[in-house]
Amino acid sequence: MDKLYLKTQIAMRQSEFPTDLIKRSNPLPVNVGKIVTIPGVRRCGKSSRMEAVVNDLLASGVGRERILWVGFDDERLVRMTSDELDMIIEAYREMYPDMDMASVYMFFDEIQLIENWEYFVMRLYKHTSKNIYISGSNATMLSTELKSALRGWPLEEETLPLSFREFCHFRGVSTDGVLEGDLAKLRNAFAAYNNEGGFPEVVLTENPLHRAKILQTYFDTMLLKDLVEHYNLSNIEVLRYFLKRIMSNLTKPTSILAIHGDIKSRGLKVSKDNLYEWAAYACDIFMFLRVPSFSRSLQKIESSRPKYYCIDNGLRDAVLLPQSNDDGKKLENTVFLELYRRRTPVDRIFYYQGKGECDFVVQRGVEIGCLIQVTWEMSDEETRRREIAGLIEASEVTGCQNLLIITNDSSEESITEGGQMIHVVPAWRWLLGK
């Protein structure tokens, strides 16, 4: 690695700040004395959250020379070895020989692309600076060994695509209005959000064809770089088909064995173990989020067929093309993503399946905090009976009496069934916390 190239990149990045961006709802912490890790799916806004920190630092009087930003998705930097990472600090020290390194704010974007990067960051944290931010597109970016060595020093700030409130902010739609015209705008915004998803670049793109192309590029990058290259996978077309099969099974328990049988019937060769590994890898890169079946038995939870929710409805549509019966599936996916976004470290999300079904069982600590059904609408009597029966059955099994049905735009407020009060709320209102 050429040290002059590193100096050029450091100086060029410093000159680009402050950047013009729309802030997210939850800013990253500053001056907390911990390594701040920002994991999340590609293009969800991790870099922008770090840039917002830099903008605020500059606004508070911190000089731009105290900002060290390195993006490892750079074509030349991505080929660095872990032994070469120290050259970054050497280059910076040569640029600013009188700088107190403890006062420097360090930002390392997509650093997981460099093998064994953890030990470089650990050395910096222990001996150089406590102001370190690292982003990465892999849930396992912090190894078990590093977590053990750092003993709680990393502070994780997982980032998802935009929430509905953020989507409205990016699109200039007020979320505080109470007039009928304001509510109509919110309903229209929710219809767009449920279909287009929340990747920031996509939300700010007006042309629908351009949005679709951007999302297809995201998927191809995740497939080829985050999966094939990172995990040294072959069988690319089988992998592509496998990911599409999981996407198409949205909201339903997924049997990897059944998918394996389907792939074999097509004359394609892949082992069951490979498919289980691929599903885990796809979750590691945040393409999917896995939800197990609820049980009081840990063994049954681990052996249950999971549901896989997609990180973004727009991404799924761009890959599969919109299906006529997908509105309800996308609504359930939207609700899950918001539940996942709101979770605390002690929360777990399950689905319930017995004689009936309940879409989400939200466990908070040792207690079941909430049971949620998601349905597009409840005007059909059979649908109404099924959704209510699943909630009541799950309530009897779990003992939870906080029951909720989320619909596209229901006018009902509550239902009384078997002595139980079930609250009914339109999705746009629930997503805004109203």
C-alpha positions in Angstrom: 0.0 0.0 0.0 1.3 3.5 -1.0 1.4 5.8 2.0 1.0 8.8 -0.3 -2.3 7.4 -1.5 -3.5 7.1 2.1 -2.6 10.7 2.8 -4.4 11.8 -0.3 -7.5 9.9 0.7 -7.5 11.2 4.2 -7.0 14.8 3.0 -9.7 14.4 0.3 -12.2 13.1 2.8 -11.5 15.9 5.3 -12.1 18.5 2.6 -15.6 17.0 1.8 -17.0 17.8 5.3 -19.4 19.1 6.3 -21.6 17.0 4.1 -25.2 17.7 3.0 -27.5 15.1 4.4 -30.8 14.5 6.1 -30.4 13.4 9.7 -31.8 10.1 11.0 -34.0 10.0 14.1 -31.4 8.5 16.4 -28.0 10.2 16.3 -24.9 8.2 17.2 -23.4 8.9 20.7 -20.3 11.1 20.9 -17.5 11.1 23.5 -18.7 8.0 25.3 -15.3 6.3 25.7 -16.3 3.2 23.8 -15.8 1.9 20.3 -19.1 2.7 18.5 -19.9 -0.1 16.0 -22.6 0.5 13.3 -23.6 -2.8 11.7 -26.3 -2.9 9.1 -27.3 -3.9 5.6 -25.5 -2.2 2.7 -26.7 1.2 1.7 -29.0 1.6 4.8 -27.4 4.8 6.0 -24.5 3.7 8.2 -22.0 6.1 6.6 -24.5 9.0 6.8 -25.0 8.5 10.5 -21.2 8.7 10.9 -21.1 11.8 8.7 -23.7 13.4 10.9 -21.4 13.0 13.8 -18.6 14.7 11.8 -20.9 17.5 10.9 -21.8 18.1 14.5 -18.2 17.9 15.6 -17.2 20.6 13.1 -20.2 22.7 14.1 -19.0 22.5 17.7 -15.5 23.8 16.8 -13.6 20.6 16.3 -11.0 21.2 13.5 -11.3 19.0 10.4 -7.7 18.0 10.8 -8.9 16.0 13.9 -11.1 13.9 11.6 -9.6 10.6 10.3 -12.0 8.9 7.9 -11.1 5.8 5.9 -13.6 4.0 3.6 -12.5 0.4 2.9 -14.9 0.0 0.0 -12.3 1.9 -2.0 -10.9 -0.3 -4.8 -7.3 0.0 -3.6 -7.9 0.0 0.2 -10.0 -3.1 0.1 -6.9 -5.0 -0.9 -5.0 -4.0 2.2 -3.9 -6.7 4.6 -4.3 -6.4 8.4 -0.5 -5.8 8.7 -0.8 -2.7 6.5 -3.5 -1.1 8.6 -1.0 0.6 10.8 0.2 2.6 7.7 -3.1 4.6 8.1 -2.0 5.9 11.4 1.6 6.4 10.2 0.3 8.4 7.2 -1.9 10.5 9.5 0.9 11.2 12.0 3.1 12.4 9.1 0.4 14.7 8.0 -0.1 16.1 11.5 3.1 15.5 13.5 2.1 17.7 16.4 -1.5 16.3 16.8 -2.5 14.9 20.1 -3.8 11.5 18.9 -6.1 11.1 21.8 -8.1 14.1 20.5 -8.6 12.5 17.0 -12.0 11.1 15.9 -11.5 8.0 13.8 -14.1 6.7 11.4 -13.5 3.4 9.6 -16.3 2.6 7.0 -16.9 -1.0 5.9 -13.8 -2.1 7.8 -15.1 -5.7 7.9 -13.7 -6.1 4.4 -10.2 -6.3 5.8 -9.4 -9.7 7.4 -8.3 -9.5 11.1 -9.1 -5.8 11.3 -10.3 -6.3 14.9 -6.8 -6.3 16.4 -5.9 -3.0 14.7 -8.9 -1.3 16.2 -8.3 -2.9 19.6 -4.7 -1.5 19.6 -5.9 1.9 18.6 -8.5 1.9 21.3 -6.1 0.8 24.0 -3.2 3.0 23.1 -4.2 5.9 20.8 -7.8 7.2 20.8 -11.1 6.4 22.5 -13.1 8.2 19.7 -13.5 5.3 17.3 -16.5 4.6 15.0 -16.6 1.5 12.8 -19.3 0.4 10.3 -19.8 -2.9 8.6 -22.3 -4.9 6.6 -22.1 -8.0 8.6 -23.8 -9.0 11.9 -20.7 -11.0 13.0 -18.3 -8.1 12.4 -17.2 -8.3 16.0 -15.6 -11.7 16.6 -16.2 -13.5 19.9 -12.5 -13.2 20.6 -12.6 -9.4 20.2 -15.7 -9.0 22.3 -14.0 -11.0 25.1 -10.8 -9.0 24.8 -12.7 -5.7 24.9 -15.0 -6.7 27.7 -18.0 -4.6 26.9 -16.1 -1.6 25.4 -17.9 -1.8 22.0 -21.2 0.0 21.8 -23.4 -1.4 19.0 -25.7 1.0 17.0 -27.4 -1.3 14.5 -28.8 0.5 11.6 -31.8 -0.4 9.4 -33.4 1.2 6.4 -35.6 4.2 7.2 -38.5 3.9 9.7 -41.9 5.2 8.5 -41.4 8.4 10.5 -38.0 8.9 8.8 -39.5 8.1 5.4 -42.0 10.8 5.9 -39.2 13.2 7.0 -37.2 12.4 3.9 -40.2 12.9 1.7 -41.3 16.1 3.4 -44.6 14.7 4.8 -45.6 16.0 8.3 -46.2 13.4 10.9 -47.8 15.8 13.4 -50.9 16.9 11.4 -54.5 16.1 12.6 -56.4 17.7 9.7 -58.0 15.3 7.2 -55.7 16.5 4.5 -52.7 15.7 6.6 -54.0 12.3 7.4 -54.6 11.6 3.7 -51.0 12.5 3.0 -49.9 10.1 5.8 -52.0 7.3 4.3 -50.5 7.9 0.9 -47.0 8.0 2.3 -47.6 4.7 4.1 -48.8 3.1 0.9 -45.5 4.2 -0.8 -43.4 3.1 2.2 -45.0 -0.3 2.3 -44.2 -0.9 -1.4 -40.9 1.0 -1.9 -39.2 0.3 1.4 -36.7 2.6 3.2 -33.3 2.6 1.6 -32.4 6.3 1.8 -31.1 6.7 -1.7 -34.2 5.0 -3.1 -36.6 7.1 -1.0 -34.9 10.3 -2.4 -35.2 9.0 -6.0 -38.3 10.1 -7.8 -38.3 7.9 -10.9 -39.8 4.4 -10.1 -37.7 2.8 -12.8 -34.5 4.3 -11.4 -35.6 3.1 -7.9 -36.0 -0.5 -9.2 -32.5 -0.4 -10.9 -30.9 0.9 -7.7 -32.5 -1.9 -5.7 -31.5 -4.6 -8.2 -27.9 -3.3 -8.0 -28.1 -3.5 -4.2 -29.2 -7.2 -4.4 -26.4 -8.1 -6.9 -23.8 -6.4 -4.7 -25.0 -8.3 -1.6 -25.0 -11.5 -3.6 -21.6 -11.2 -5.3 -19.6 -9.2 -2.8 -21.2 -9.9 0.7 -21.9 -13.6 0.1 -19.9 -15.0 -2.9 -16.7 -13.1 -2.3 -16.8 -12.8 1.5 -17.7 -16.4 2.1 -15.9 -17.9 -0.9 -19.1 -19.4 -2.3 -19.6 -21.0 -5.7 -22.8 -22.1 -7.3 -23.9 -18.5 -7.8 -27.1 -19.2 -9.8 -28.3 -21.8 -7.3 -27.5 -19.3 -4.5 -29.5 -16.6 -6.4 -32.5 -19.0 -6.8 -32.3 -20.0 -3.1 -32.4 -16.4 -1.9 -35.4 -15.8 -4.2 -37.2 -18.8 -2.8 -36.8 -17.5 0.8 -38.1 -14.1 -0.3 -41.1 -15.6 -2.0 -41.9 -17.5 1.2 -42.2 -14.3 3.2 -44.4 -14.5 6.3 -44.5 -18.4 6.2 -42.4 -20.9 8.1 -39.6 -21.9 5.7 -38.4 -25.5 5.3 -34.8 -25.6 4.0 -35.4 -29.3 3.3 -38.3 -28.5 1.0 -36.3 -25.9 -0.9 -33.5 -28.5 -1.2 -35.9 -31.0 -2.7 -37.2 -28.4 -5.2 -33.6 -27.5 -6.2 -32.8 -31.2 -6.7 -35.9 -31.7 -8.8 -34.5 -29.0 -11.2 -31.4 -31.1 -11.8 -29.2 -28.7 -9.7 -26.7 -30.0 -7.2 -26.2 -28.5 -3.7 -26.1 -30.1 -0.3 -28.6 -29.5 2.5 -25.7 -28.3 4.7 -24.8 -25.7 2.1 -28.3 -24.3 2.1 -28.4 -24.0 5.9 -25.1 -22.2 5.8 -26.3 -19.9 3.0 -29.4 -19.0 5.0 -27.2 -18.1 8.0 -24.9 -16.0 5.8 -27.8 -14.2 4.3 -28.9 -13.3 7.8 -25.4 -12.2 8.8 -25.4 -9.7 5.9 -28.9 -8.5 7.0 -30.7 -9.5 3.9 -33.0 -11.6 6.1 -34.0 -11.5 9.7 -34.9 -14.8 11.3 -37.9 -15.4 13.6 -38.3 -18.8 15.4 -41.6 -20.4 16.6 -42.6 -19.7 20.2 -42.3 -22.4 22.7 -41.5 -22.8 26.4 -38.9 -25.4 25.4 -35.5 -24.0 24.1 -35.0 -27.3 22.2 -38.3 -26.8 20.3 -37.4 -23.2 19.6 -34.1 -24.1 18.0 -35.6 -27.0 16.0 -38.6 -25.1 14.7 -39.0 -24.0 11.2 -38.2 -20.2 11.2 -39.8 -17.4 9.3 -37.4 -15.2 7.3 -38.4 -11.5 6.9 -36.7 -9.4 4.3 -34.8 -6.3 5.3 -36.7 -4.1 2.8 -39.9 -4.5 0.8 -38.6 -2.5 -2.1 -35.6 -4.8 -2.4 -37.8 -7.9 -2.4 -40.1 -6.3 -5.1 -37.2 -5.4 -7.3 -35.9 -9.0 -7.1 -39.2 -10.9 -7.4 -41.3 -8.2 -9.2 -44.5 -7.2 -7.4 -47.1 -10.0 -7.0 -50.8 -9.3 -6.9 -51.4 -10.9 -3.5 -48.3 -9.4 -1.8 -49.8 -6.4 0.0 -50.6 -8.3 3.2 -47.2 -10.0 3.2 -45.4 -6.7 2.8 -47.6 -5.2 5.6 -46.5 -8.0 7.9 -42.9 -7.5 6.9 -43.2 -3.7 7.6 -44.6 -4.5 11.1 -41.8 -6.9 11.8 -39.1 -4.5 10.8 -40.6 -1.9 13.2 -40.8 -4.4 16.0 -37.2 -5.3 15.4 -36.2 -1.6 15.3 -38.0 -1.0 18.6 -36.6 -4.0 20.5 -34.5 -3.7 23.6 -31.5 -6.0 24.4 -33.8 -8.2 26.5 -36.6 -8.5 23.8 -37.1 -11.5 21.6 -39.6 -11.9 18.7 -41.3 -15.2 17.9 -44.3 -16.3 15.9 -46.9 -18.7 17.4 -48.3 -21.8 15.7 -50.7 -24.2 17.3 -54.2 -24.9 16.0 -54.3 -21.3 15.0 -51.5 -18.8 14.3 -50.3 -15.5 15.8 -47.9 -13.5 13.7 -45.8 -12.0 16.5 -45.1 -12.9 20.1 -43.0 -10.2 21.7 -41.1 -11.4 24.8 -39.7 -8.7 27.1 -37.3 -10.3 29.6 -39.1 -13.3 30.9 -42.6 -12.0 30.3 -44.6 -12.0 27.1 -45.3 -8.3 26.5 -47.5 -8.3 23.5 -49.3 -10.5 20.9 -49.8 -9.0 17.4 -51.8 -10.1 14.4 -51.2 -8.4 11.0 -53.9 -8.5 8.3 -54.5 -6.2 5.4 -58.2 -5.8 6.2 -60.9 -7.4 8.3 -64.1 -7.0 6.3 -64.1 -10.6 5.3 -65.8 -12.5 8.1 -63.7 -15.7 7.7 -60.4 -13.6 7.9 -61.8 -11.8 10.9 -62.6 -15.0 12.8 -59.2 -16.6 12.0 -57.2 -13.6 13.1 -59.1 -13.2 16.4 -59.0 -17.0 17.1 -55.2 -17.1 16.6 -54.8 -14.2 19.0 -57.0 -15.7 21.7 -55.3 -19.1 21.4 -51.8 -17.5 21.7 -53.1 -15.5 24.7 -54.3 -18.7 26.5 -50.9 -20.4 25.9 -48.7 -17.4 26.9 -50.9 -15.7 29.5 -50.5 -12.4 27.7 -53.5 -10.1 27.5 -52.0 -7.2 25.6 -53.6 -8.1 22.2 -53.3 -6.1 19.0 -54.4 -6.4 15.4 -52.6 -4.1 12.9 -54.4 -3.5 9.6 -53.8 -1.4 6.5 -56.4 1.2 7.5 -59.0 -0.1 9.8 -61.7 2.1 11.2 -62.3 -0.1 14.3 -60.6 0.7 17.6 -61.2 -2.4 19.7 -62.9 -5.8 19.7 -64.1 -7.7 22.7 -63.9 -11.5 22.4 -64.2 -14.1 25.1 -63.7 -11.5 27.8 -60.5 -10.2 26.1 -60.0 -6.7 24.7 -58.3 -6.6 21.4 -57.0 -3.3 20.1 -57.2 -2.6 16.4 -55.0 0.1 14.8 -54.1 1.1 11.2 -50.4 0.4 10.4 -49.5 4.1 9.6 -50.7 5.2 13.0 -48.9 2.3 14.9 -45.7 2.9 13.0 -45.7 6.6 14.2 -46.4 5.5 17.8 -49.8 7.2 17.9 
